Amino acid sequence: MKLTKYLLLGAAALSLAACNKEKEEISQGEKNASVSVRIASSNLLRLDQNESAKVVKLAAMIYNGEAQEAYKEVQNALEVKNIECVAGTRSLVVVANFGDRVLQGLSLRNLKALTEELQKDVQPVDLLMTSEIKEITLKEGVNKYGYDDPGDLSQKKPLELKRVHARAEFVSITQKMSPAFKKYKVDYTAVAALIAKKQSFVFGSPLVNAHPAYLYGIKTDKGSYTPADYEEAPSLKREYKGTGEDLADKNMGFYLIENNDGSHPTMLCLAGTLKNQDGSELSDQEKKDAFAAGWIVSETDATTYYPVLINWVNAKYKYEGNHQPMNSIVRNHYYKISLTITGPGTNKPEDEKKISNLDVKCKVVEWVTVGQNVTW
């Protein structure tokens, strides 16, 4: 009986101590500071009609270690004002256009684990953007980050939102057949992305994760680059029957996510029909010969492909300015590809051993545009 009484008294004492400790922690965590955050807008300016630069929803989060200490979101603005928080060393994170994701209450670990996926049926409209995770020291009272005011915490280095996606697009397609192929021409039929990584992280550098899935816009014969986990995505294909010089408003490109896997590089691919220079169909014998040469998909189908490995090192790829290709797609980059066709394409675009007759020129900017010029 005495033992039971002592145990009960001990439990009560522990409970009282825990209660006092909880009150102490709450007291220490009382909101004694506020911070307003402004995002640098220079890198969000719309470069052309195909770029999604609008911020429709913006959230700012303050972390104390792993715990989210403060959260505030706004609509259609680049500024979040008067976020109530606690003075001390904290981490600041800003995310824009996060759709229906619930960010409030996420631990920092879970925030860093967020992923983005390319959708098979639709391309993104309001592009997901994130800032770096910045360590800041908040003083009691009013704090500001990203302003020109004296005492601004950013020290003239405001937070920048960067798109999680990249974009690759054909901006010019020209036919300049070499003497050996003067008898041929190509009628364009479609533009597609091939071997597009399906998922990436939202935070980190690089954003690439180990998720094995890839997407394609056009199904082609398997090659050395073709991944095992591969799905069709209608959003990664555009019908195109133009001249190649009318691409300014045709939107012949796609939003993609980071991919640095040299075994499965992402491509932007032009599909077309190989014909005689006068526009006539190839004869049965010409189709047999073209198929034997690896130019068209079968002895009865004159479809030919011109794949371009995006941001890739290749003797036939030229890049504008000082851009150095990295054999990878990098977030927040815009790859503007000019394609010059010098002969028939290939029937197996996802095979590194297949040779296509093209040259490529690419312009890159950040929202970095990369100009990539390609000659086939």
C-alpha positions in Angstrom: 0.0 0.0 0.0 2.8 2.4 0.9 4.6 1.5 -2.3 1.5 2.3 -4.3 1.2 5.7 -2.5 4.8 6.5 -3.2 4.4 5.6 -6.9 1.4 7.8 -7.2 3.1 10.7 -5.5 6.1 10.2 -7.8 3.9 10.2 -10.9 2.2 13.4 -9.7 5.5 15.1 -9.2 6.8 14.1 -12.6 3.5 15.3 -14.2 3.9 18.7 -12.4 7.5 19.0 -13.5 6.5 18.2 -17.1 3.7 20.8 -16.9 6.1 23.5 -15.6 8.6 22.6 -18.3 5.9 22.9 -21.0 4.9 26.3 -19.7 8.6 27.3 -19.7 9.0 26.2 -23.3 5.8 28.1 -24.4 7.1 31.2 -22.5 10.4 30.9 -24.3 8.6 30.5 -27.6 6.3 33.6 -27.3 6.2 35.6 -30.5 8.5 38.6 -30.0 9.5 39.4 -33.6 8.1 39.8 -37.1 9.7 39.5 -40.5 8.5 40.7 -43.9 10.0 39.0 -47.0 10.2 40.4 -50.5 11.3 38.3 -53.5 13.6 39.6 -56.2 11.4 40.0 -59.3 14.1 40.5 -62.0 14.3 36.8 -62.8 10.6 36.4 -63.0 10.0 38.8 -65.9 8.3 37.1 -68.8 10.8 36.6 -71.6 8.2 35.5 -74.1 4.6 34.2 -74.3 5.6 30.6 -73.6 7.1 31.3 -70.2 5.0 30.9 -67.1 6.4 33.6 -64.7 3.4 34.6 -62.8 3.3 34.0 -59.0 -0.2 33.1 -58.1 0.4 31.9 -54.6 3.4 32.6 -52.3 4.3 31.0 -48.9 7.0 32.0 -46.5 8.1 29.7 -43.7 10.3 30.2 -40.7 12.0 27.2 -39.2 13.6 26.7 -35.8 15.7 23.6 -36.4 13.3 21.0 -37.9 10.2 22.7 -36.5 8.1 25.1 -38.6 7.7 28.1 -36.3 5.8 30.4 -38.6 3.9 30.2 -41.8 2.1 32.8 -44.0 0.9 32.7 -47.6 -0.4 35.4 -49.9 -2.0 35.5 -53.4 -0.7 37.2 -56.5 2.1 39.0 -54.7 5.9 38.9 -54.4 5.9 40.0 -50.7 4.8 38.4 -47.5 4.4 41.0 -44.7 4.6 40.7 -40.9 5.2 37.1 -40.3 5.0 36.7 -36.5 7.9 34.6 -35.1 10.5 34.3 -32.4 13.9 36.1 -32.3 17.0 34.0 -32.8 18.7 32.1 -35.5 16.2 30.6 -37.9 15.8 29.2 -41.5 13.7 31.1 -44.1 12.1 29.3 -47.0 9.8 30.6 -49.7 7.7 28.6 -52.2 5.5 29.8 -55.0 2.8 28.2 -57.1 2.6 25.0 -54.9 -0.9 24.1 -56.0 -2.9 22.1 -53.5 0.1 21.0 -51.5 -0.2 21.6 -47.7 3.0 23.3 -46.6 1.8 24.6 -43.2 3.0 22.5 -40.4 5.6 20.5 -42.4 8.9 19.8 -40.7 12.0 21.0 -42.5 12.9 17.4 -43.2 9.5 16.7 -44.8 9.7 20.0 -46.8 13.1 18.9 -48.3 11.5 15.6 -49.2 8.8 17.1 -51.4 8.8 16.0 -55.0 7.4 17.3 -58.3 6.1 15.1 -61.1 5.5 15.7 -64.8 1.8 15.0 -65.6 1.2 12.6 -68.5 -1.9 14.5 -69.8 -1.2 18.2 -69.2 1.8 20.5 -69.1 2.2 22.7 -66.0 0.9 26.3 -66.2 1.9 28.1 -63.1 5.4 26.8 -62.5 6.4 25.6 -59.1 9.2 27.9 -57.7 11.4 27.7 -54.6 14.0 29.8 -52.9 17.1 28.5 -51.3 16.8 27.7 -47.6 18.5 30.7 -45.9 19.8 31.0 -42.4 18.9 34.3 -40.9 19.1 35.9 -37.4 16.0 37.6 -36.3 16.1 40.4 -33.7 13.3 41.3 -31.4 10.8 43.6 -33.1 10.5 44.3 -36.8 12.8 42.5 -39.4 12.9 42.7 -43.2 14.4 40.5 -45.9 14.7 41.6 -49.5 14.3 45.4 -49.0 16.7 48.2 -49.5 16.0 49.5 -46.0 18.9 50.0 -43.5 19.3 46.9 -41.4 17.8 44.6 -44.1 18.7 41.0 -43.3 19.5 40.1 -46.9 22.5 42.5 -47.2 21.4 43.3 -50.7 21.2 39.6 -51.6 17.4 39.1 -51.8 15.8 35.7 -52.1 15.4 34.5 -55.7 12.6 32.2 -56.7 13.8 29.6 -59.2 11.6 27.3 -61.2 11.8 23.7 -60.5 11.2 23.0 -64.2 13.3 23.7 -67.2 12.0 24.2 -70.8 13.3 22.9 -74.1 11.8 24.2 -77.4 12.5 24.2 -81.1 12.7 27.8 -82.2 13.9 27.2 -85.7 14.0 24.2 -88.1 15.8 24.5 -91.4 16.6 22.0 -94.2 19.9 22.3 -95.9 20.5 18.9 -97.5 24.1 18.0 -98.1 25.1 17.0 -101.7 24.8 13.3 -100.9 21.1 13.8 -99.9 19.9 16.5 -102.3 17.2 14.2 -103.6 15.4 14.1 -100.3 13.2 16.4 -98.2 11.3 16.0 -94.9 7.7 16.9 -94.2 7.4 17.5 -90.5 4.7 15.8 -88.5 5.3 16.2 -84.8 7.6 17.4 -82.0 8.0 15.3 -78.8 10.1 14.9 -75.7 11.7 11.5 -75.2 13.2 10.0 -72.0 11.8 12.8 -69.8 12.4 12.2 -66.1 9.0 11.8 -64.4 9.9 13.0 -60.9 12.4 15.2 -59.1 12.9 16.8 -55.7 11.7 20.3 -55.1 14.7 21.4 -53.0 18.4 20.6 -53.3 21.1 20.7 -55.9 20.7 18.8 -58.1 17.0 18.1 -57.8 17.4 14.7 -59.4 16.2 11.8 -57.3 16.3 8.0 -57.6 12.8 7.6 -58.9 13.2 5.3 -62.0 10.2 6.4 -64.1 10.5 8.2 -67.4 8.0 9.5 -70.0 7.9 9.8 -73.8 5.7 11.7 -76.2 6.1 9.3 -79.2 6.7 5.6 -78.9 9.8 4.6 -80.9 11.9 1.4 -81.2 14.0 0.7 -78.1 17.6 1.8 -78.2 20.6 1.9 -75.9 19.2 4.9 -74.0 15.7 3.6 -73.5 14.8 3.2 -69.8 13.0 0.1 -68.4 10.3 2.1 -66.6 8.8 4.1 -69.4 5.3 5.5 -69.9 3.6 7.4 -72.7 2.7 11.0 -71.9 0.4 12.8 -74.4 1.4 16.1 -72.9 4.9 15.6 -74.3 3.8 15.5 -78.0 2.7 18.4 -80.3 1.5 17.9 -83.9 3.5 20.1 -86.3 3.1 20.4 -90.0 4.8 23.8 -90.5 7.8 25.0 -92.4 10.2 25.2 -89.5 10.5 29.0 -89.9 7.1 29.7 -88.3 7.8 28.5 -84.8 7.7 31.8 -83.0 4.1 31.2 -81.8 3.8 27.5 -82.2 4.9 26.4 -78.7 7.0 23.5 -80.0 8.5 22.6 -76.7 7.9 21.3 -73.2 8.4 21.9 -69.5 10.7 19.2 -68.1 12.4 18.4 -64.9 16.1 17.8 -64.0 17.8 14.8 -65.5 21.5 14.1 -65.2 21.5 10.4 -66.1 23.9 9.9 -68.9 22.5 6.4 -69.6 19.0 7.9 -70.2 19.4 11.5 -71.5 16.3 13.6 -72.2 15.7 14.5 -75.9 13.7 16.9 -77.9 12.8 15.1 -81.1 11.4 16.1 -84.4 9.4 13.5 -86.4 8.8 13.7 -90.1 8.2 11.8 -93.3 11.1 11.3 -95.6 10.1 12.2 -99.2 11.7 12.9 -102.6 12.7 16.5 -103.1 9.8 17.1 -105.5 7.4 16.1 -102.7 6.5 12.7 -104.0 6.4 9.6 -101.8 9.4 7.3 -101.8 9.0 4.3 -104.1 8.8 0.8 -102.6 12.4 0.2 -103.5 13.5 3.5 -102.1 11.7 2.7 -98.8 13.5 -0.6 -98.6 16.8 1.1 -99.2 16.1 3.8 -96.7 15.0 1.3 -94.0 18.2 -0.8 -94.6 20.2 2.4 -94.1 18.4 3.0 -90.7 16.7 6.2 -91.8 13.0 5.2 -91.7 11.0 3.0 -89.3 10.0 0.3 -91.8 9.9 -0.7 -95.5 6.4 0.6 -95.6 6.6 3.6 -93.2 8.8 6.5 -94.2 8.7 8.2 -90.7 12.1 9.5 -89.7 13.3 11.1 -86.4 15.7 13.9 -85.5 16.5 13.6 -81.8 18.5 16.3 -79.9 20.0 15.5 -76.6 19.3 18.6 -74.5 22.3 20.5 -73.1 24.6 17.7 -74.3 28.2 17.7 -75.4 28.3 16.8 -79.1 30.5 17.9 -82.0 27.4 18.9 -83.9 25.9 20.9 -81.1 26.9 24.6 -80.7 25.9 26.8 -77.9 25.6 30.6 -77.9 27.7 32.8 -75.6 29.8 31.2 -72.9 27.4 28.4 -72.0 29.1 25.1 -71.3 26.8 22.0 -71.8 26.6 19.8 -68.8 25.1 16.5 -70.2 22.1 17.3 -68.1 18.9 19.3 -67.9 19.1 21.9 -65.1 16.2 23.6 -63.4 15.3 27.1 -64.3 17.0 26.9 -67.7 15.4 27.6 -71.1 16.9 25.6 -73.9 16.1 27.3 -77.2 17.1 24.9 -80.0 17.7 25.7 -83.6 17.8 22.6 -85.8 19.4 22.3 -89.2 18.6 19.1 -91.2 21.3 18.0 -93.6 20.0 14.6 -94.6 17.7 11.7 -93.5 17.1 11.1 -89.8 17.1 7.9 -87.9 14.6 5.1 -87.2 15.8 4.6 -83.6 16.2 8.0 -81.9 16.9 6.5 -78.5 20.0 4.7 -79.6 23.4 6.4 -79.1 24.9 4.4 -82.0 22.4 5.7 -84.6 23.7 8.7 -86.5 21.4 11.5 -87.6 22.2 14.2 -90.2 21.7 17.4 -88.3 23.4 20.4 -86.7 22.2 22.0 -83.5 22.5 25.5 -82.2 21.2 26.3 -78.7 20.7 29.5 -76.8 20.4 29.2 -73.0 19.1 31.8 -70.5 18.5 31.7 -66.8 15.4 31.7 -66.4 18.5 30.8 -68.0 18.0 30.5 -71.8 20.3 28.1 -73.5 20.7 28.5 -77.3 21.5 25.1 -78.8 22.2 24.9 -82.5 22.1 21.4 -84.0 22.9 20.2 -87.5 21.8 16.8 -88.7 
